[in-house]
Amino acid sequence: MPRIARGEENTISNINWFTTVGGVLTDMYSTEYRIFNIEAGLPGTQIFPSSGWEDVTSAPGRFEAGSYYAYDNGNSRGWTPELTASLGTHRINWQWKLGAGSVYQEGYEDFELIGAPIVTQSEWLVLQDLYNNVGVDRVVRLFDDNVDGDLVEEDAQVQRILSAAEDEVASRLLRNWTHAQILSLASVDQALRSHAAWIALEFASERRPEFCADDGKGAFWAQYERAIAFFESISKSNQRSKGEATAGVGANLGGRLRPTETAKKASSFVFAPSEEAPTGHGGY
């Protein structure tokens, strides 16, 4: 059963409907829907539109041949439950007809309306970092579930992916630096940001089946693996970050350093003089 949260915009992959003729997806002369709250039982209370039916015969409600989804024409976006909407089981009723003189056919699908999702906010990785790696158009295609060409930094899916990539990076760098130091590193080390962006791009690619290979790996798997190797290396101080000049060296760096030649030649211990040994004790 599909699920949608209060304040969450519906997408073409969530609450949708498909019409066929002879098993082939086919556009209808007319396709409409309406939504009822049926938590208290049937027939329920209509919540969208306020009355009548919402027409999705044409784009953007129709997104491919014979393919439609719950779109709100008045607000120019996928249908979005109000933040105060009642929770529980809802039903979307669909009606469609093949020709002007045809009789309407009807169908329905139930879905759950749940509480508003937790909206995450990235700390240092931004859309521009993704654009820098693959360009604006390609990034938009990864996130554009509504196929409207619009993408903003505040989009919940964008923020979720950016935050997930930051968390992947932190899971390795926290071996070596504090959270505050990681923020400092990211502010000046462009290589670090680029590698983090590849992780985000892979995550974004994996959420859309059309961008995945048969084994489930996304379009940027090779770059993802390279990025993970990079973060593993700097987390162990096998590689050094330019950002250390700002953030400070990592906690693991000491184990990577060798004594200087002077240190090798100097006495290992210094013995202080005493009454019994005015010039100090000798060493072995």
Secondary structure, 3 states (H helix, E strand, C coil): CCEEECCCCCCCCCCEEECEECCEECCCCEEEEEEEECCCCCCCEEEECCCCCEECCCCCCEEECCEEECEECCCCEECCCCCCCCCEEEEEEEEEECCCCCCCEEEEEEEEEECCCCCCCCCCCCHHHHHHHHCHHHHHHHHCCCCCCCCCCCCHHHHHHHHHHHHHHHHHHCCCCCHHHHHHHHHHCHHHHHHHHHHHHHHHHHCCHHHCCCCCCCCCHHHHHHHHHHHHHHHCCCCCCCCHHHHCCCCCHHHHCCCCHHHHHCCCCCCCCCCCCCCCCCCC
